[in-house]
Amino acid sequence: MDDEKRMQIVMGIIMAGGNAKAHAVEAITAAKKGDFAEAEKKLEEANQAIVDAHNTQTEMLTAEARGEHTPIDLYMVHAQDHLMTGITFVDLAKEIVEVYKKIVD
């Protein structure tokens, strides 16, 4: 894989992690306002961002299994960090939305 393609993949993972976190924040904000339909929509969008990143990772793992080594550098580590932060934030947002639902009920 050439450097340009690798950087596109890295940036895609960074963006997906950031988008997941942003959608999760929007879900919490909507839940605080009592708009649970919007909160669920934002959580779905967050999940889709994570799925997109996981699909990219799966492609990379498949290529690695075929013997196409992907260099691991600070950019790739940074991308994985963004993704893991996004996943953690989405998981937490799901719980926060559920708490707001119980408070309203």
N, C-alpha and C positions, 0 to 999 in steps of 0.2 A: 504494500500500500504506500502510495507516495505521500509526501508531507502535506500537500494541499488537501487531499482526501481525508487524511487523519485529522487535520485541524477542523475540517467541516464536521466530522463526527464528534470531535471533542466539543466544539461550540454547540452542536445540536444537543448533546447531553447536558451541558451547562444551561442552555435555554430551557430544556424540559424540566430540569430541577427547579429553576427559578420560576417558571410558569406554574408548576405544581404548588410551590409555596405561596405564590401570589393568589392563586385561586383558593387555596385553603384559608388565607387571611380574609378574602372576600366572603367565604362561607361563614366564617366566624362573625364577621360584621353583619351579614344578613340575619344570622340566628339571633344576634343581640337585638335586632329590630323586630324579631318575631316573624321574619319572612323565611319560613322553613323550606318552602318550595325553591326559592332562590338559593338558599344554603345547600340544598341537595344538588341543585344544578351545578353549583360551583365545585362541590366535592366530586361530582362526575367528571367535570373538566380537569380537575386536579389529577384524578385517577388516570384519565386518558393521557395526560402529559407523562405520567410515570410509565404507563404501558408503552408509549412511544420510545422512551429512553431504554426500557428493558428490551424492546425489539432491536434497537441498535446494539445493545450489549450482546444479545444473542447472536447477531450477525458477526460481531467481533469474535465471540467465543467459537463460533463455527469455523471462521477463517483460521483462528489459532489452531484448532483441532486438525485442520487440513495442512498445517505446517507453515501458514502465513503469519509470521510473528509480527505483533504490533508493539512497537517500542513504547515503554512506559516512561513518561517524563512528567515534569511538574504540571503540565497542562492536563494530562490525563488524570493525574491524582486530583487536581482541582475540580475537574468535571465529575469525578466519582464523589467527591466531597459535596458538591452542589446537589447531586442526585440523592445521596443519602440524607442530607439535611431536608430536602423536599419531601422525601418519603416519611421521615420522622414527623415533620410538620403536618403533613396530611393526616397521618394516624392520630396525632393529637387533636387536630381540628375536628375529626369525626367524633371524638369523645366530647369535645366542648359543645358541638352542635347538639349532641344527645342530652347533655346536661341542661342546655337552654330549653330543649323540648320538655324535659321533666319539670323545670321550673314553671313553665307556662301552663302545663296540665294541671 
